[in-house]
Amino acid sequence: MKKSREQLEKERDEAIAKREQCQHRLENRIRYYTEGERKKRNHRLIVRGADVESVAPKVCGLSQAAFRKLAEQIFSLPEVSALVSRMIDQQEGD
């Protein structure tokens, strides 16, 4: 069976459209996962910041620089470092 030129052009156009559709789906999927990871990180940071403020409400009055300095000093304490390590080990054991 010999196909007419119009049939072949139609099949070609359909194949091109299908390829473009697949490409768009792939791009959308990549964007979904990329943005999803960013959204998860943003959510985690917001929740942890809220947790800090609920445990130590006075930190709300600190500037960003003062809060960062405080956090650096707290987490450089040997007792805090040991506690963080213990909590990580405990979490991994669960």
C-alpha positions in Angstrom: 0.0 0.0 0.0 1.3 3.3 -1.0 0.4 6.2 1.2 -0.4 9.6 -0.2 1.7 12.6 0.4 -1.1 14.1 2.5 -1.3 11.0 4.7 2.5 11.0 5.3 2.5 14.7 6.1 -0.4 14.2 8.6 1.4 11.3 10.3 4.6 13.4 10.5 2.7 16.3 12.0 1.1 14.0 14.5 4.4 12.4 15.4 6.0 15.9 15.9 3.0 17.0 18.1 3.3 13.8 20.2 7.1 14.4 20.6 6.5 18.0 21.7 3.8 16.8 24.2 6.2 14.3 25.7 8.9 16.9 25.9 6.5 19.3 27.8 5.5 16.5 30.1 9.1 15.8 30.9 9.9 19.5 31.5 6.9 19.8 33.8 7.9 16.7 35.8 11.4 18.0 36.2 10.1 21.4 37.4 7.6 19.7 39.8 10.4 17.7 41.5 12.9 20.7 41.5 10.3 23.0 43.0 9.0 20.3 45.3 12.4 20.0 47.0 12.7 23.8 47.4 9.2 24.0 48.9 10.0 21.2 51.3 13.1 23.0 52.4 11.3 26.3 52.8 8.6 24.6 54.9 11.2 22.9 57.1 13.0 26.2 57.7 9.8 28.0 58.6 8.6 25.3 61.0 12.0 25.1 62.7 12.1 28.9 63.0 8.6 28.8 64.6 9.7 26.1 66.9 12.7 28.2 68.1 10.4 31.2 68.7 7.9 29.1 70.6 10.6 27.7 72.9 12.5 31.0 73.3 10.1 33.8 72.6 12.7 36.5 73.4 14.6 35.7 70.2 11.8 37.5 68.3 13.4 40.8 69.4 16.8 40.0 68.0 18.1 41.2 64.7 19.0 38.6 62.1 22.7 39.1 62.8 22.3 38.9 66.5 20.2 35.7 66.2 22.8 34.1 63.9 25.6 35.0 66.4 23.5 33.5 69.2 22.8 30.3 67.2 26.5 30.0 66.4 27.5 30.4 70.0 24.9 27.9 71.2 25.8 25.2 68.7 29.5 25.6 69.4 29.0 24.6 73.0 30.3 21.1 73.6 27.2 20.1 75.6 24.9 21.2 72.7 27.1 19.5 70.1 27.0 16.2 72.1 23.2 16.6 72.5 22.7 17.1 68.8 24.8 14.0 68.0 22.8 12.0 70.5 19.5 13.1 69.0 20.7 12.2 65.5 21.8 8.8 66.7 18.6 8.3 68.5 16.6 9.3 65.5 18.5 6.9 63.2 17.8 4.1 65.7 14.1 4.6 65.6 
